């Protein structure tokens, strides 16, 4: 079965470092939440709205 390009999603940009701390350190990675809901798109693809609360977690 071949993938359907119309169903493909972009991976966006990978966040590799925030404040000098690299993702992937000790098996931990960056996760983001918008208004207490986990991001369902790559952070670079998400369009924020006025009043959105963005939170980054560094976890396994």
Secondary structure, DSSP 8 states (H G I E B T S, - for coil): ----GGG---------EETTEETTGGG-EEEEEETTEE-SS-TTT----TT--EEEEEE-
